[in-house]
């Protein structure tokens, strides 16, 4: 069983940090509010803990030896057929659920089991969870336990077999500190029923929850933490529904008049697995409304009386460890928000939950997010009944697509995708970063392809796009160093005293790395990507680069055929997983004085055909001025716009930026306009030629006439 303690469920992924982004309907751009969140977190810590202790710890850093353990080999994928076959071979009866298999828990005494199938095995990953004892582990753990039991003559195992794995001293201190902090926050906060009426109403107005009653707030256990003027949203979990953690929610008004929410969780977000409102769900409830925000959940509960729970990280992630707690429901209505991003998340999450039982609330003018709908007095019963089934057939009619088409026409800005904040010219041309697309990126050797694409991906990651990096050319430590420098926008070698601050904030990004390095097999890479999409809801995968996956394929096959197969596999993955894939491909060798074109991409036919976007980093090698690099968009399947704009490389921060207007003239390539201009130029040339020809033919006659006048015939 101890081999799984090495694997930790994800052998080929190095987790930098888990996502910690709240509901993106209200949540402001991460990198624009970095300092705000830092001040909020610092204020909370200073109220609850000794400030001198933190200041001392800042100068005396503690290094964790095993904090970032990585493994260089992939976990062989397990299928639900393999799991069922193994359980049958052990004469273990099971129930086939929506996303899990249910068996009787081997960690509970047989006399207490009865017909309680409380151990859940994930059909996709094989990871298990016992809801009675909270024992969890990998499929290998469960296999080892089942093999040990008959050997030792036991009919059940004590929970401490897995729970008793010794933690390091630092891990124990961290866990105990978090538990103390949870209790301090909870004991220092006040229920709304104990607040003066005018103060309670003022707080409700600030959070736009005026219509939510004190009785509803009390049922969900919501309190007010005065020092930071934050709502305390509790996490009650386990068989005894004890307090496991808290989320502090603060609110601030924006320039547009809306409210932006900032959050901080204890424990940290990578171990915060709360379904807010789950403790209010009864064992016999068969229907639930799943929302992306705690305030939405309270609005649904008060308006309909239906059980409702909220995801811990909004629409950015549905952790698979929470799936067993949703298995009891025959119908799950996903009402995650009122925008396009929430709608896309609903369709993705329904695959994890099981398409047969899920229904989706399509966003629209009359179906906003639950909190807004509650404030507007909408009919919640009608909205939930009008939700559409998640399951669909292979052929649809326009009648079924009509509302989706209207939604895209009405929300053109959201449909275009996530905008780049550091590269406005890239946003102007491509309009945004969209799920399900394949981007091919190329550039000359040594031009800075990896450095540039890392900043492009970092820009999106800072806005909540869950990102997975597959760097086969440079190791993860060096890549992380580059991205951290770009994140801080300064040389941290010269400012080591600021390292902890920037590293702590960098950890908040939903960023993950594959541990592959060098030549790899395409199947192992795709299995890892599929695992990451399921576990961490990855939205963007970067592969650097294609050539490192061609060396492991059959050498007897033509290399262009191998490349076409790999590109086709990534194209299929991007479409089926609704995940954006950025693929870096080296170009063919060109002359130094020639610009790269789409035909310069190695094996360009399949790459340019399958790609939705083609980006080329141009470099004038014979030029040393700041404008030597530029980015050219040669294909844009979304709306057809292509163009080129210059880039300036700032060495101190390893960042690229668009130069100040006027310094370089930006031009946008329009093929239609170019053709018209070429035709006009050709027509002008023809006219000039005709005029010259006419002058040439008239000149001798004019000379003859002059001669005749000067010398008239006798």
C-alpha positions in Angstrom: 0.0 0.0 0.0 3.0 2.3 0.6 3.6 2.6 -3.2 0.6 4.9 -3.4 2.1 7.2 -0.8 4.8 7.8 -3.4 2.4 8.2 -6.3 0.0 10.5 -4.4 -2.6 9.9 -7.2 -0.8 11.9 -9.8 2.6 10.5 -10.9 3.2 12.7 -13.9 2.0 16.1 -12.6 3.9 18.5 -10.4 1.3 20.7 -8.6 2.5 24.2 -8.1 -0.8 25.3 -6.5 -4.4 24.5 -6.6 -6.9 27.0 -7.9 -8.1 29.5 -5.5 -10.5 31.6 -7.6 -13.9 32.5 -6.5 -17.0 32.9 -8.7 -15.7 34.7 -11.8 -19.0 36.5 -12.3 -17.9 38.9 -9.6 -14.2 38.1 -9.1 -11.9 40.8 -10.4 -8.8 40.2 -12.5 -6.3 38.4 -10.3 -3.2 40.3 -11.2 -5.0 43.6 -10.9 -6.1 42.8 -7.3 -2.9 41.0 -6.2 -2.0 43.7 -3.7 -5.6 43.9 -2.4 -5.7 40.2 -1.6 -2.3 40.4 0.0 -3.4 43.2 2.3 -6.6 41.3 3.1 -4.7 38.1 4.0 -2.1 40.0 6.0 -4.8 41.9 7.9 -6.5 38.6 8.9 -3.2 37.0 10.0 -2.3 40.1 12.1 -5.6 40.0 13.9 -5.3 36.3 14.8 -1.6 35.7 15.2 1.5 37.3 16.7 2.9 39.6 14.1 6.4 39.4 15.4 6.4 35.6 14.8 5.6 36.1 11.1 8.3 38.8 10.7 10.9 36.5 12.2 9.8 33.6 10.0 10.2 35.9 7.0 14.0 36.2 7.5 14.5 32.6 8.6 13.1 30.5 5.8 12.3 26.8 6.3 13.0 24.5 3.4 10.8 21.5 2.9 12.8 18.6 1.4 9.8 16.7 0.1 7.4 19.5 -0.6 7.7 19.2 -4.4 8.4 15.6 -5.0 8.2 14.6 -8.6 8.1 11.3 -10.3 9.5 10.5 -13.7 7.2 7.6 -14.7 3.5 7.5 -15.5 0.8 5.7 -13.6 -0.8 3.0 -15.8 -4.4 4.1 -16.3 -7.1 2.0 -14.7 -10.5 1.4 -16.3 -13.9 0.8 -14.8 -13.9 -2.7 -16.4 -10.6 -3.6 -14.6 -12.1 -2.4 -11.3 -15.3 -4.4 -11.7 -13.3 -7.5 -12.8 -11.1 -7.3 -9.7 -14.0 -6.8 -7.3 -15.8 -9.8 -8.8 -12.7 -11.9 -8.4 -12.7 -11.1 -4.7 -16.5 -11.8 -4.4 -17.2 -8.2 -3.4 -20.6 -7.0 -4.3 -21.0 -3.5 -5.6 -23.5 -1.0 -6.9 -22.8 0.8 -10.2 -23.4 4.5 -9.4 -23.3 7.6 -11.6 -19.6 8.4 -11.2 -18.5 5.9 -8.6 -18.8 2.2 -7.7 -20.2 1.6 -4.2 -19.1 -1.2 -1.9 -19.3 -2.0 1.8 -16.6 -0.3 3.7 -13.7 -2.6 4.8 -12.8 -0.1 7.5 -16.0 -0.6 9.4 -16.8 -3.7 11.6 -19.1 -6.2 9.8 -21.8 -5.8 12.5 -22.0 -2.1 11.8 -22.1 -2.3 8.0 -25.5 -3.8 7.4 -26.5 -2.8 3.9 -24.5 0.5 4.0 -22.4 0.8 0.9 -20.3 3.7 2.1 -17.0 3.1 0.3 -16.9 4.9 -3.1 -14.5 4.0 -5.9 -14.1 6.6 -8.6 -14.7 5.0 -12.0 -12.2 7.1 -13.8 -9.2 7.2 -11.4 -9.9 4.3 -9.0 -9.4 6.5 -6.0 -11.6 5.6 -3.1 -13.3 7.4 -0.1 -15.0 5.9 2.9 -17.6 8.3 4.1 -18.0 6.7 7.5 -14.3 6.9 8.5 -13.0 9.5 5.9 -10.3 7.1 4.9 -9.2 7.8 1.3 -6.5 6.6 -1.0 -5.6 5.3 -4.5 -6.8 2.2 -6.3 -3.4 0.6 -5.4 -4.1 1.3 -1.7 -7.4 -0.4 -1.8 -6.0 -3.4 -3.7 -3.2 -3.8 -1.1 -5.8 -3.6 1.7 -8.0 -6.3 0.1 -4.9 -8.5 -0.4 -3.7 -8.1 3.2 -7.1 -8.9 4.9 -7.4 -12.6 4.0 -3.7 -13.2 4.6 -4.0 -11.9 8.1 -7.4 -13.5 8.7 -9.1 -10.2 9.2 -12.6 -9.2 8.1 -12.0 -5.5 8.4 -9.1 -3.0 8.8 -8.7 -0.3 11.3 -8.9 3.2 9.8 -5.4 4.1 11.2 -3.9 1.7 8.7 -4.0 4.5 6.2 -4.7 7.5 8.4 -1.8 6.7 10.6 0.9 7.4 8.0 3.5 9.5 9.8 3.6 13.1 8.8 6.7 15.2 8.8 7.1 17.6 11.7 6.5 20.6 9.4 3.3 19.0 8.1 2.0 18.3 11.6 2.8 21.9 12.7 1.1 23.3 9.6 -2.1 21.2 10.1 -2.3 22.1 13.8 -1.8 25.8 13.1 -4.6 25.7 10.6 -6.9 23.9 13.0 -6.2 26.5 15.7 -6.7 29.3 13.2 -10.1 27.9 12.1 -11.2 27.7 15.8 -10.0 31.3 16.4 -11.9 32.7 13.5 -15.0 30.8 14.4 -14.9 31.8 18.0 -14.1 35.5 17.2 -17.0 35.8 14.7 -20.6 36.6 15.5 -23.9 35.1 14.3 -26.2 37.6 12.5 -28.9 37.0 15.1 -26.6 38.6 17.7 -25.9 41.7 15.6 -27.8 45.0 16.0 -30.5 45.2 13.3 -29.1 48.3 11.6 -25.5 46.7 11.5 -26.8 43.4 10.1 -28.8 45.3 7.4 -25.7 47.3 6.5 -23.6 44.2 6.1 -26.3 42.6 4.0 -26.4 45.6 1.7 -22.6 45.6 1.3 -22.8 41.9 0.2 -26.0 42.4 -1.8 -27.9 39.8 0.2 -30.6 42.0 1.7 -33.3 39.6 0.8 -31.6 36.6 2.5 -33.2 36.3 5.9 -31.3 35.9 9.2 -32.9 32.5 9.6 -31.3 31.3 6.3 -27.9 32.7 7.4 -28.3 30.9 10.7 -29.2 27.5 9.1 -26.1 27.7 6.9 -24.0 28.9 9.9 -22.9 32.1 8.3 -21.2 34.6 10.7 -19.6 38.0 10.6 -15.9 38.5 11.3 -15.6 42.1 12.4 -11.8 42.8 12.1 -11.9 42.3 8.4 -15.6 42.9 7.8 -15.9 39.5 6.2 -18.5 36.8 6.0 -17.5 33.6 7.6 -18.7 30.6 5.6 -18.2 27.4 7.5 -17.1 23.9 6.3 -19.0 21.3 8.2 -17.9 17.8 7.2 -17.5 14.2 8.3 -20.0 11.8 9.9 -20.4 14.1 12.9 -20.6 17.3 10.7 -17.8 18.9 12.7 -16.1 22.2 11.7 -13.3 21.4 9.2 -12.5 24.9 7.9 -13.8 28.3 7.0 -13.9 30.7 4.1 -13.6 34.4 4.7 -15.5 36.5 2.1 -15.0 40.2 1.7 -16.7 42.6 -0.7 -15.8 45.8 -2.4 -17.5 47.9 -5.0 -16.1 48.4 -8.5 -16.2 51.3 -10.8 -19.1 49.8 -12.7 -21.2 49.7 -9.6 -21.1 45.9 -9.2 -19.6 44.0 -6.2 -16.3 42.1 -6.4 -15.7 39.4 -3.9 -12.3 38.4 -2.4 -11.8 35.2 -0.5 -9.4 33.4 1.8 -9.7 29.9 2.9 -8.4 28.0 6.0 -7.0 25.5 5.5 -5.3 26.4 2.2 -7.2 26.0 -1.0 -5.3 22.9 -2.1 -6.9 21.0 0.9 -10.2 22.9 1.1 -12.8 20.4 -0.2 -16.1 21.9 1.0 -19.6 21.5 -0.4 -21.2 24.4 1.3 -24.6 23.4 2.6 -24.0 19.7 2.5 -24.6 19.3 6.2 -28.2 20.4 5.6 -28.9 17.7 3.1 -30.9 14.7 4.3 -30.2 11.1 3.6 -33.4 10.7 1.7 -33.0 13.7 -0.5 -32.8 12.8 -4.2 -32.6 16.2 -5.9 -30.0 18.9 -5.4 -29.1 22.3 -7.0 -25.4 22.7 -7.5 -24.2 26.3 -7.6 -20.8 28.0 -8.0 -21.1 30.4 -5.1 -22.2 30.2 -1.4 -24.5 33.2 -1.7 -26.2 31.6 -4.7 -26.8 28.5 -2.6 -28.5 30.4 0.2 -30.7 32.2 -2.4 -31.8 28.9 -4.0 -32.5 27.3 -0.6 -34.6 30.2 0.7 -36.5 30.6 -2.6 -37.3 26.9 -3.3 -36.7 24.9 -0.2 -34.7 22.5 -2.3 -31.3 21.1 -1.1 -28.5 23.2 -2.6 -24.7 23.0 -2.3 -21.9 25.2 -3.6 -18.6 24.3 -5.1 -15.5 25.3 -3.1 -13.7 27.1 -6.0 -16.6 28.3 -8.1 -16.7 27.4 -11.8 -13.0 26.8 -12.0 -12.9 23.3 -10.6 -15.0 20.3 -9.4 -12.5 18.2 -7.4 -13.2 14.4 -7.9 -12.9 13.8 -4.2 -16.3 15.5 -3.8 -18.1 13.2 -6.2 -19.0 10.5 -3.6 -21.0 13.1 -1.7 -23.2 13.8 -4.7 -23.9 10.1 -5.5 -27.2 9.9 -3.6 -28.9 12.4 -5.9 -30.9 11.1 -8.8 -31.2 14.6 -10.3 -28.5 17.3 -10.2 -29.4 20.7 -11.5 -26.3 22.8 -12.3 -27.0 26.5 -12.0 -23.5 27.8 -11.8 -24.1 31.4 -12.9 -25.5 33.6 -15.7 -22.6 33.9 -18.1 -21.0 31.9 -20.9 -18.1 30.7 -18.7 -20.5 29.2 -16.2 -22.4 27.5 -19.0 -19.3 25.9 -20.4 -18.3 24.7 -16.9 -21.8 23.2 -16.4 -21.4 21.1 -19.5 -17.9 20.0 -18.4 -18.9 19.1 -14.8 -22.0 17.2 -16.0 -19.6 14.7 -17.6 -18.0 14.0 -14.2 -21.4 13.8 -12.5 -23.0 11.6 -15.1 -25.0 13.0 -18.1 -28.1 10.9 -17.4 -29.0 12.7 -14.2 -27.8 16.2 -14.8 -29.8 19.2 -16.1 -28.3 22.6 -16.9 -29.8 26.1 -16.4 -28.8 27.9 -19.6 -27.8 31.5 -18.9 -29.8 34.3 -20.5 -31.6 37.5 -19.9 -34.4 35.8 -17.8 -32.0 33.3 -16.2 -29.2 35.3 -14.4 -27.2 33.8 -11.5 -29.3 32.7 -8.5 -28.5 35.6 -6.3 -29.4 38.2 -8.9 -32.5 36.2 -9.8 -33.5 36.2 -6.2 -33.0 40.0 -5.9 -35.1 40.5 -9.1 -37.9 38.3 -7.8 -37.7 35.7 -10.6 -39.6 32.5 -10.4 -37.1 29.9 -9.3 -39.4 27.0 -9.8 -40.0 27.9 -13.4 -36.2 28.4 -14.0 -35.3 25.0 -12.6 -38.1 23.2 -14.4 -37.0 24.7 -17.7 -33.4 23.5 -17.3 -32.3 21.3 -20.2 -30.9 17.7 -19.9 -27.2 17.4 -20.2 -27.4 14.2 -22.2 -27.6 14.8 -26.0 -27.8 12.7 -29.2 -25.3 12.7 -32.0 -27.6 14.7 -34.3 -29.4 17.9 -33.3 -31.7 20.3 -35.1 -31.4 24.1 -35.2 -34.4 24.2 -32.8 -32.1 22.7 -30.2 -29.3 25.0 -31.1 -31.4 28.2 -31.4 -30.9 29.4 -27.8 -27.2 28.7 -27.9 -26.8 30.7 -31.1 -28.7 33.6 -29.6 -26.6 33.4 -26.4 -23.4 33.7 -28.5 -24.8 36.7 -30.4 -25.9 38.4 -27.2 -22.6 37.7 -25.4 -20.1 38.2 -28.2 -17.4 39.5 -25.8 -17.6 36.5 -23.5 -17.8 34.0 -26.4 -14.5 35.5 -27.7 -12.7 34.0 -24.6 -10.4 35.3 -21.9 -8.5 38.5 -22.9 -4.8 38.9 -22.6 -4.0 41.8 -20.3 -0.2 42.0 -21.1 -0.7 41.7 -24.8 -3.6 44.0 -26.0 -2.6 43.7 -29.6 -2.9 39.9 -29.4 -6.4 40.4 -28.0 -7.2 42.8 -30.8 -6.4 40.2 -33.4 -7.4 36.9 -31.8 -10.2 38.4 -29.6 -9.4 36.0 -26.8 -8.4 32.6 -25.5 -11.1 30.0 -26.2 -11.6 26.4 -25.0 -11.4 23.5 -27.4 -9.0 25.2 -29.8 -5.6 24.1 -31.1 -2.9 26.8 -31.4 0.4 26.1 -33.3 3.3 28.4 -32.3 6.6 28.6 -34.0 9.7 30.8 -34.3 13.4 30.6 -35.1 15.7 28.7 -32.8 16.9 30.9 -29.9 14.3 33.6 -30.6 12.6 33.2 -27.2 9.6 30.9 -28.0 9.5 29.3 -24.6 10.0 32.6 -22.8 7.3 34.3 -24.8 4.7 31.5 -24.6 5.3 31.2 -20.8 4.3 34.8 -20.4 1.3 34.4 -22.6 0.2 31.4 -20.5 1.0 33.2 -17.3 -1.2 36.1 -18.3 -4.2 33.7 -18.7 -3.3 31.7 -15.6 -3.4 34.9 -13.5 -7.0 35.3 -14.7 -8.1 31.9 -13.5 -7.4 29.7 -16.5 -6.2 26.3 -15.1 -3.0 25.6 -16.9 -0.8 22.5 -17.4 2.7 22.8 -18.8 4.5 20.0 -20.6 8.0 21.2 -21.1 10.2 18.5 -22.6 13.0 20.8 -23.6 13.9 22.6 -20.3 13.3 21.3 -16.8 10.5 22.4 -14.6 12.7 24.3 -12.1 14.1 26.5 -14.8 10.7 27.1 -16.3 9.2 27.9 -12.9 12.0 30.4 -12.3 11.3 32.1 -15.7 7.6 32.3 -14.9 8.1 33.6 -11.4 10.4 36.3 -12.7 7.8 37.3 -15.2 5.1 37.2 -12.5 7.2 39.5 -10.2 8.4 41.6 -13.2 11.8 42.0 -11.7 15.1 40.2 -11.1 14.5 38.3 -7.9 18.2 37.4 -7.7 18.8 41.1 -6.7 15.8 41.1 -4.3 15.8 37.8 -2.4 14.1 39.4 0.6 11.0 39.6 -1.6 11.1 36.0 -2.8 8.7 34.6 -0.1 6.1 37.3 -0.9 6.1 36.6 -4.7 6.4 32.9 -4.2 3.4 32.8 -1.9 1.3 34.7 -4.4 2.7 32.6 -7.3 1.5 29.5 -5.4 -2.1 30.8 -5.6 -2.1 30.3 -9.4 -3.9 27.2 -10.9 -0.6 26.1 -12.5 0.6 22.5 -12.9 3.7 21.0 -14.6 4.2 17.5 -16.2 7.4 15.9 -15.0 8.2 14.5 -18.4 11.6 15.6 -19.8 13.2 14.7 -23.1 11.7 12.4 -25.7 8.3 10.9 -24.7 5.6 8.6 -26.0 2.5 10.4 -27.2 0.2 7.9 -25.4 1.8 8.6 -22.0 1.5 12.3 -22.6 -2.2 12.1 -23.6 -3.0 9.9 -20.6 -1.4 12.4 -18.3 -3.3 15.3 -19.9 -6.6 13.4 -19.7 -5.9 12.7 -16.0 -5.1 16.4 -15.4 -8.3 17.5 -17.1 -10.4 15.2 -14.9 -8.6 15.9 -11.6 -7.9 19.6 -11.9 -10.3 20.8 -14.7 -7.4 22.0 -16.8 -8.4 24.6 -19.5 -5.0 25.2 -21.2 -2.2 22.7 -22.0 1.1 23.9 -23.4 3.3 21.3 -25.2 6.9 22.4 -25.7 7.6 21.0 -28.2 6.3 18.6 -30.8 9.7 17.2 -32.0 10.3 15.7 -28.5 7.4 13.3 -29.0 8.5 12.0 -32.4 11.6 10.1 -31.3 9.6 7.5 -29.3 7.5 6.5 -32.2 8.1 3.7 -34.7 11.2 4.5 -36.6 10.1 2.5 -39.7 7.2 5.0 -40.2 7.8 8.2 -42.2 8.5 11.1 -39.8 5.8 13.3 -41.5 3.2 10.5 -41.0 4.2 10.3 -37.3 3.9 14.1 -36.9 0.5 14.1 -38.6 -0.7 11.3 -36.2 0.5 13.3 -33.2 -1.1 16.6 -34.3 -4.4 14.7 -35.0 -4.3 13.2 -31.5 -3.9 16.7 -30.0 -6.7 18.0 -32.2 -9.0 15.3 -31.0 -8.1 15.8 -27.4 -8.7 19.6 -27.5 -12.2 19.1 -29.0 -13.3 16.2 -26.9 -12.0 17.6 -23.6 -13.0 21.2 -24.3 -9.4 22.2 -23.5 -7.2 24.6 -25.4 -3.9 23.1 -26.5 -0.9 25.2 -27.5 1.6 23.2 -29.5 5.1 24.6 -30.1 6.7 23.3 -33.3 10.2 24.1 -34.6 10.3 25.6 -38.1 12.3 24.4 -41.1 15.7 26.0 -41.6 15.4 29.3 -43.4 17.9 32.0 -44.5 18.6 34.6 -41.8 17.3 37.4 -43.9 14.0 35.7 -44.7 10.8 35.9 -42.5 9.1 32.7 -41.5 5.8 31.9 -43.2 3.1 29.3 -42.5 4.9 27.0 -44.9 8.0 27.3 -42.7 6.4 25.1 -40.0 8.0 21.6 -40.0 5.5 19.3 -41.8 3.2 22.3 -42.2 0.3 20.7 -44.1 -1.4 18.9 -41.2 -0.3 21.4 -38.6 -1.7 24.4 -40.4 -4.9 22.5 -41.4 -5.8 21.2 -38.0 -4.8 24.4 -36.1 -7.4 27.0 -35.2 -4.7 29.6 -34.6 -1.1 29.9 -36.1 1.3 32.2 -34.4 4.8 33.0 -35.6 7.5 34.8 -33.5 9.5 36.7 -36.2 13.0 37.7 -35.5 15.4 39.9 -37.6 18.7 38.2 -36.8 20.7 40.9 -38.5 19.1 43.7 -36.5 20.0 44.5 -32.9 17.5 47.4 -32.3 14.5 46.9 -29.9 12.1 46.2 -32.7 13.9 43.1 -33.9 11.1 40.7 -32.7 7.4 40.7 -33.7 4.5 38.3 -33.4 2.5 37.5 -36.5 -0.9 35.8 -36.5 -1.2 34.0 -39.8 -4.4 32.0 -39.1 -7.4 32.8 -36.9 -10.4 30.5 -37.4 -12.6 32.4 -35.0 -13.2 35.4 -37.1 -10.4 35.4 -39.8 -8.5 38.5 -38.5 -4.7 38.2 -38.9 -1.9 40.7 -38.3 1.5 41.4 -37.0 2.8 43.6 -34.1 6.2 44.3 -32.7 7.5 43.1 -29.4 10.1 44.5 -27.0 12.1 42.1 -24.8 12.8 43.3 -21.3 15.7 41.2 -20.1 15.5 42.2 -16.4 12.0 40.7 -16.1 12.1 38.2 -19.0 8.9 39.8 -20.4 7.7 40.8 -23.8 5.6 43.8 -24.3 4.0 45.8 -27.1 6.0 49.0 -27.6 4.5 52.5 -26.9 2.3 53.7 -29.7 4.2 55.9 -32.2 7.5 54.1 -31.5 6.7 51.4 -33.9 3.9 51.5 -36.5 1.5 48.7 -36.0 -0.1 47.2 -39.0 -2.9 44.7 -39.4 -2.8 42.3 -42.3 -6.0 42.0 -44.3 -5.8 39.7 -47.2 -8.9 41.2 -48.9 -7.5 44.7 -48.6 -4.1 43.5 -49.8 -5.6 42.0 -52.9 -7.6 45.1 -53.7 -4.4 47.2 -53.2 -2.5 44.9 -55.5 -5.2 45.1 -58.2 -5.2 48.9 -58.0 -1.4 48.9 -58.2 -1.4 46.6 -61.2 -4.1 48.8 -62.9 -2.0 51.9 -62.3 1.1 50.3 -63.8 -0.9 49.3 -66.9 -2.2 52.9 -67.3 1.4 54.2 -67.0 2.6 51.8 -69.6 -0.2 52.8 -72.0 0.6 56.5 -71.5 4.3 55.9 -72.2 3.4 53.9 -75.3 1.1 56.6 -76.5 3.7 59.3 -76.0 6.3 57.1 -77.9 4.0 56.8 -80.9 3.1 60.5 -81.0 6.6 61.8 -80.8 7.8 61.1 -84.4 4.7 62.7 -85.9 5.3 65.8 -83.9 8.9 66.0 -85.1 7.7 65.6 -88.7 5.2 68.4 -88.4 7.8 70.8 -86.9 10.2 69.9 -89.8 7.5 70.6 -92.4 6.7 74.0 -90.9 10.4 75.0 -90.8 11.0 73.7 -94.3 7.8 74.0 -96.3 7.8 72.1 -99.6 8.8 74.0 -102.7 
